[in-house]
Amino acid sequence: MRGLSKRVQALKPSSTVAMNAKALELRRQGVDVIALTAGEPDFDTPEHIKEAAWRALKEGKTKYTPPAGIPELREALARKFARENGLSYTPDQITVGVGGKGVLYNLFQAILDPGDEVILIAPYWVSYAAQVELAGGVPVVVKTEAEAGFVPDPEAVAAAVTPRTKALVVNSPNNPTGAVYPEEVLRALAELAQKHDFYLVSDEIYEHLIYEGTHFSPGRVAPEHTITVNGVAKTYAMTGWRLGYAAGPKDVIQAMTKIQGQSVTHPTSFVQWAVIEALESEKSLEFIRMAREAFDRRRRLVVEGLRALGLKTPEPKGAFYVMPDVTPIHEDELKAGEILLERARVAVVPGTDFKAPGHVRMSYATSEENLKEALRRIGELLG
């Protein structure tokens, strides 16, 4: 019998991807739209990383690699985890995948059976829930409050734990809120995973984009329960290169690699060699400092600007997103997003799929000129 699976029929498209595509299509039609939709640094990939990819191409490093990634990259990642995160992993506890999203997909497929519950802290990145459901899991949502800076209360998370809890997903710095969870909160959540014997999935892809506070990896507290997920997209402006990685208990990593071996086989070969350069070159540190300083300037510009327009805006401590309360525009965030696009020509992502009612996500990973013009247009809309 022909027809699509119930699984894919129930799957929603990514709202962030969809809104960015809509903004790009309007631009192609000649409409002057300022897109604050994409979670993508506007900087180009640093030259030394591109040159490393070119060297790999010239040297013929274009063949199949092991499904977990080349040994040289996994060794470099083990050094990175020790140097930057205080985490001790051997190369066979590390797997490399097709972007952070691909790594997370492999992870949920590896650990979830139908009916297993995964606690998500809202607002959360839209693909977490979709990927959990694709693996047969059940998302369990724990809300946070804008007044608390979108930082979770460990007691509220503990109250959501049931005998079916298989994992808790933590994302700090956070997409979409920019919240950076304090060390004591992350320690409490790691201890909760230990106490109830479930997995802690720590998505740390924005670790180098912190403006207030410091990054803490909860794998330091509960290494046997934690899978640390990361990637190169945000730190090194390598979104289109599609390379992510994860480290954790050996049995989980091996299962993730087995799934990858039966799906995409491995990430692109010459990209893996470029990532070694990204991880270990002093030039990368210079780029990270430059990008972080630029994003920090933009952060302050956007927060101050939105507040001056009367939109309540929690101050993000990391990443490059802000989530203002847009109920002064319309009480329904979907409608508010439509009004911003149609009348102000500013594209944002409504908070609906993030489980953030009344809010929209704005990315400030664009130029200060674009941000100033977006604020001007929103100001005109608000009258």
C-alpha positions as CSV (number, residue, x, y, z in Angstrom):
1,M,0.0,0.0,0.0
2,R,1.4,3.4,-1.0
3,G,1.5,6.3,1.3
4,L,3.7,8.1,3.8
5,S,4.4,6.9,7.3
6,K,2.4,8.1,10.3
7,R,5.7,9.1,11.8
8,V,6.6,11.6,9.1
9,Q,3.0,12.8,8.7
10,A,3.1,13.9,12.4
11,L,6.5,15.6,11.9
12,K,6.4,19.4,11.8
13,P,8.9,21.2,9.6
14,S,11.6,23.2,11.5
15,S,10.0,26.6,12.2
16,T,13.5,28.3,12.3
17,V,14.4,26.9,8.9
18,A,11.0,27.7,7.5
19,M,11.0,31.3,8.6
20,N,14.5,31.9,7.3
21,A,13.5,30.4,4.0
22,K,10.5,32.6,3.8
23,A,12.6,35.7,4.5
24,L,15.2,34.6,1.8
25,E,12.4,34.1,-0.7
26,L,11.0,37.5,-0.1
27,R,14.5,39.0,-0.6
28,R,14.8,37.1,-3.9
29,Q,11.5,38.7,-4.9
30,G,13.0,42.1,-4.3
31,V,11.4,42.8,-0.9
32,D,13.6,44.6,1.5
33,V,13.5,42.2,4.5
34,I,15.8,42.2,7.4
35,A,16.1,38.6,8.5
36,L,16.7,38.0,12.2
37,T,15.8,34.3,11.9
38,A,18.9,32.3,11.3
39,G,21.2,30.9,14.0
40,E,24.2,31.5,11.8
41,P,27.2,33.8,12.4
42,D,27.5,36.4,9.6
43,F,31.3,36.1,9.6
44,D,33.0,34.0,7.0
45,T,34.9,30.8,8.0
46,P,38.4,31.9,8.9
47,E,41.0,31.6,6.1
48,H,43.3,29.2,8.0
49,I,40.4,26.7,8.3
50,K,39.5,27.0,4.6
51,E,43.2,26.5,3.7
52,A,43.3,23.3,5.7
53,A,40.3,22.0,3.8
54,W,42.0,22.9,0.6
55,R,45.2,21.1,1.6
56,A,43.2,18.0,2.4
57,L,41.6,18.1,-1.0
58,K,44.9,18.5,-2.8
59,E,46.4,15.6,-0.7
60,G,43.5,13.3,-1.8
61,K,41.8,13.1,1.6
62,T,38.5,12.5,-0.1
63,K,37.9,8.8,0.5
64,Y,35.7,7.0,3.1
65,T,36.7,7.4,6.7
66,P,35.7,5.3,9.7
67,P,32.1,5.9,10.7
68,A,33.1,7.6,14.0
69,G,35.5,9.9,12.2
70,I,39.2,9.9,11.5
71,P,41.4,8.9,14.5
72,E,43.4,12.2,14.2
73,L,40.2,14.2,14.7
74,R,39.0,12.2,17.7
75,E,42.4,12.5,19.3
76,A,42.2,16.3,18.8
77,L,38.7,16.3,20.3
78,A,39.9,14.4,23.3
79,R,42.6,17.1,23.8
80,K,39.9,19.8,23.3
81,F,37.6,18.3,26.0
82,A,40.5,18.1,28.5
83,R,41.8,21.6,27.7
84,E,38.5,23.5,27.6
85,N,36.0,21.5,29.5
86,G,37.9,19.6,32.2
87,L,36.5,16.3,30.7
88,S,38.6,13.2,30.3
89,Y,37.7,11.1,27.2
90,T,39.6,8.6,25.1
91,P,39.1,8.7,21.3
92,D,36.9,5.6,21.4
93,Q,34.5,7.6,23.6
94,I,34.0,10.2,20.9
95,T,32.0,10.1,17.7
96,V,31.9,12.7,14.9
97,G,28.7,13.3,12.9
98,V,27.0,15.4,10.3
99,G,26.5,18.6,12.3
100,G,25.3,18.8,15.9
101,K,21.8,18.1,14.7
102,G,23.0,14.8,13.1
103,V,24.8,13.8,16.3
104,L,21.7,14.4,18.4
105,Y,19.5,12.4,15.9
106,N,21.9,9.5,16.3
107,L,21.9,9.8,20.0
108,F,18.1,9.8,20.5
109,Q,17.9,6.8,18.1
110,A,20.5,5.0,20.1
111,I,19.0,5.5,23.6
112,L,15.2,5.7,23.2
113,D,12.5,3.0,23.0
114,P,8.9,3.8,22.4
115,G,7.3,5.5,25.4
116,D,10.6,6.6,27.0
117,E,10.4,10.1,28.3
118,V,12.9,12.9,27.7
119,I,12.7,16.1,29.8
120,L,13.0,19.3,27.8
121,I,13.5,22.7,29.5
122,A,11.4,25.3,27.7
123,P,11.9,27.4,25.8
124,Y,13.9,24.8,23.9
125,W,15.4,24.4,20.4
126,V,12.7,23.2,18.1
127,S,14.4,20.0,16.9
128,Y,14.8,18.4,20.3
129,A,11.1,17.5,20.5
130,A,10.9,16.4,16.9
131,Q,13.9,14.2,17.1
132,V,12.7,12.6,20.4
133,E,9.3,11.9,18.8
134,L,11.0,10.4,15.7
135,A,12.8,7.9,18.0
136,G,9.5,7.0,19.6
137,G,10.1,9.0,22.8
138,V,7.8,11.3,24.6
139,P,8.9,14.9,25.3
140,V,8.1,16.1,28.9
141,V,8.3,19.9,29.1
142,V,9.5,21.9,32.1
143,K,8.8,25.6,31.7
144,T,11.1,28.4,32.8
145,E,10.1,32.1,33.4
146,A,11.3,35.2,31.6
147,E,11.5,36.9,35.0
148,A,14.1,34.3,36.1
149,G,16.1,34.8,32.9
150,F,14.8,31.5,31.6
151,V,17.0,29.6,34.0
152,P,15.4,26.3,35.2
153,D,14.6,25.5,38.8
154,P,16.2,22.1,39.5
155,E,13.2,21.3,41.8
156,A,10.8,21.8,39.0
157,V,12.9,19.5,36.8
158,A,13.0,16.9,39.6
159,A,9.2,17.0,39.8
160,A,9.0,16.0,36.2
161,V,11.1,12.8,36.7
162,T,9.1,9.5,36.4
163,P,10.1,5.8,36.1
164,R,10.0,6.3,32.3
165,T,12.5,9.2,32.3
166,K,15.4,8.2,30.0
167,A,17.1,11.5,29.5
168,L,17.2,15.2,30.3
169,V,18.4,17.7,27.7
170,V,20.3,20.7,28.9
171,N,21.4,23.5,26.5
172,S,23.6,26.2,28.0
173,P,24.2,28.7,26.5
174,N,20.7,28.3,25.3
175,N,19.0,28.5,22.0
176,P,16.5,30.3,21.8
177,T,16.8,32.4,25.0
178,G,20.6,33.1,25.3
179,A,20.4,32.0,29.0
180,V,23.6,30.7,30.6
181,Y,22.7,28.3,33.4
182,P,24.8,28.9,36.6
183,E,27.2,26.1,37.7
184,E,25.1,25.3,40.7
185,V,22.1,24.7,38.5
186,L,24.0,22.4,36.2
187,R,25.5,20.5,39.1
188,A,22.1,20.0,40.6
189,L,20.8,18.6,37.2
190,A,23.8,16.3,36.8
191,E,23.2,15.0,40.4
192,L,19.6,14.4,39.5
193,A,20.7,12.2,36.5
194,Q,22.9,10.3,38.9
195,K,20.2,9.9,41.5
196,H,17.6,8.6,39.1
197,D,20.0,6.9,36.7
198,F,19.0,8.6,33.4
199,Y,21.1,10.3,30.7
200,L,22.0,13.9,30.8
201,V,22.3,15.3,27.2
202,S,24.4,18.4,27.4
203,D,24.3,20.5,24.2
204,E,27.2,22.9,24.5
205,I,27.5,24.2,20.9
206,Y,27.4,27.8,22.1
207,E,30.1,27.3,24.8
208,H,32.5,30.0,23.4
209,L,29.8,32.7,23.1
210,I,29.3,33.7,26.7
211,Y,29.3,37.3,27.7
212,E,28.5,37.1,31.4
213,G,29.5,34.2,33.6
214,T,31.6,31.2,32.6
215,H,30.9,27.9,30.8
216,F,30.5,24.8,32.9
217,S,30.3,21.2,31.5
218,P,28.0,19.0,33.7
219,G,29.9,16.0,32.5
220,R,32.5,16.9,35.1
221,V,29.9,16.0,37.8
222,A,28.3,12.9,36.2
223,P,30.6,11.6,33.5
224,E,29.0,8.1,33.4
225,H,25.6,9.6,32.8
226,T,26.4,12.5,30.5
227,I,26.7,12.7,26.7
228,T,28.3,16.0,25.8
229,V,27.3,17.3,22.4
230,N,29.0,20.0,20.4
231,G,30.0,21.2,17.0
232,V,32.0,23.7,15.0
233,A,29.2,25.6,13.3
234,K,28.7,28.5,15.8
235,T,32.3,28.8,17.2
236,Y,34.1,28.9,13.9
237,A,31.4,30.2,11.6
238,M,31.2,26.8,9.9
239,T,27.5,26.2,9.7
240,G,27.5,24.8,6.2
241,W,30.4,22.5,6.8
242,R,28.1,20.2,8.8
243,L,30.3,18.7,11.5
244,G,29.3,17.9,15.1
245,Y,30.6,15.6,17.7
246,A,29.7,13.9,21.0
247,A,31.5,12.2,23.8
248,G,30.2,10.0,26.6
249,P,29.9,6.4,27.9
250,K,31.5,4.1,25.4
251,D,28.4,1.9,24.8
252,V,26.3,4.9,23.9
253,I,29.0,6.3,21.6
254,Q,29.4,3.0,19.9
255,A,25.6,2.7,19.4
256,M,25.5,6.2,17.8
257,T,28.4,5.3,15.5
258,K,26.6,2.1,14.5
259,I,23.5,4.1,13.5
260,Q,25.6,6.5,11.5
261,G,27.3,3.7,9.7
262,Q,24.0,2.5,8.5
263,S,22.8,6.0,7.4
264,V,25.2,8.6,6.2
265,T,28.3,6.5,6.8
266,H,30.5,9.4,8.1
267,P,30.9,13.2,7.8
268,T,32.7,14.7,4.9
269,S,36.3,13.5,4.8
270,F,38.2,16.7,4.0
271,V,36.0,18.7,6.5
272,Q,37.3,16.5,9.3
273,W,40.9,17.6,8.5
274,A,39.8,21.2,8.5
275,V,38.2,20.8,11.9
276,I,41.6,19.6,13.4
277,E,43.0,23.0,12.3
278,A,40.1,24.8,13.8
279,L,40.5,23.1,17.1
280,E,44.2,23.5,17.5
281,S,45.3,26.7,15.7
282,E,46.1,29.8,17.7
283,K,44.5,31.8,14.9
284,S,41.1,30.2,15.9
285,L,41.5,31.8,19.4
286,E,41.9,35.2,17.8
287,F,38.7,34.6,15.7
288,I,36.7,33.5,18.7
289,R,37.7,36.7,20.6
290,M,36.8,38.9,17.7
291,A,33.4,37.2,17.1
292,R,32.5,37.2,20.8
293,E,33.3,40.9,21.1
294,A,31.2,41.7,18.0
295,F,28.2,39.7,19.3
296,D,28.5,41.3,22.7
297,R,28.2,44.8,21.1
298,R,25.2,43.7,19.1
299,R,23.6,42.0,22.2
300,R,23.7,45.3,24.1
301,L,22.4,47.3,21.1
302,V,19.4,45.0,20.6
303,V,18.5,44.6,24.3
304,E,18.7,48.3,25.0
305,G,16.8,49.1,21.7
306,L,14.0,46.7,22.4
307,R,13.5,47.8,25.9
308,A,13.5,51.4,24.8
309,L,10.6,50.5,22.5
310,G,8.6,49.1,25.5
311,L,9.2,45.4,24.7
312,K,10.2,43.4,27.8
313,T,13.4,41.7,27.0
314,P,15.4,39.4,29.3
315,E,19.1,40.0,28.8
316,P,20.8,37.0,27.2
317,K,24.1,35.9,28.8
318,G,25.3,33.9,25.8
319,A,24.7,32.6,22.2
320,F,23.3,35.2,19.8
321,Y,19.6,35.2,20.4
322,V,17.1,37.4,22.3
323,M,13.5,36.7,23.2
324,P,11.4,39.8,23.6
325,D,7.8,39.8,24.8
326,V,5.8,40.9,21.7
327,T,2.3,41.0,23.2
328,P,2.3,44.8,22.7
329,I,2.3,43.9,19.0
330,H,-0.2,41.1,19.3
331,E,-1.1,38.7,22.1
332,D,-0.6,35.7,19.7
333,E,3.1,35.4,18.9
334,L,2.4,33.8,15.5
335,K,0.3,36.8,14.6
336,A,3.0,39.2,16.0
337,G,5.6,37.5,13.8
338,E,3.3,37.9,10.7
339,I,2.8,41.6,11.5
340,L,6.5,42.2,12.0
341,L,7.2,40.6,8.6
342,E,4.4,42.1,6.6
343,R,4.3,45.6,8.0
344,A,7.8,46.2,9.3
345,R,9.7,43.8,6.9
346,V,11.5,42.3,9.9
347,A,11.6,38.5,9.9
348,V,11.7,36.7,13.3
349,V,10.8,33.3,14.6
350,P,7.6,33.0,16.7
351,G,8.1,31.3,20.0
352,T,5.3,28.8,19.4
353,D,7.5,25.8,18.6
354,F,10.0,26.8,21.3
355,K,7.2,26.6,23.8
356,A,7.6,30.4,24.5
357,P,4.1,31.9,24.2
358,G,4.0,35.6,23.7
359,H,7.7,35.8,22.6
360,V,9.6,35.7,19.4
361,R,13.2,34.8,18.8
362,M,15.5,37.3,17.2
363,S,19.0,36.5,16.1
364,Y,21.6,39.2,16.4
365,A,24.1,37.3,14.2
366,T,23.9,40.1,11.6
367,S,25.5,43.5,11.2
368,E,24.9,46.4,13.6
369,E,23.5,48.4,10.6
370,N,20.9,45.7,10.0
371,L,20.0,45.6,13.7
372,K,19.7,49.4,14.0
373,E,17.4,49.5,10.9
374,A,15.3,46.6,12.3
375,L,14.9,48.5,15.6
376,R,13.9,51.6,13.7
377,R,11.3,49.7,11.7
378,I,9.8,48.0,14.8
379,G,9.7,51.5,16.4
380,E,7.7,52.8,13.5
381,L,5.3,49.8,13.7
382,L,4.8,50.5,17.4
383,G,4.1,54.1,16.6
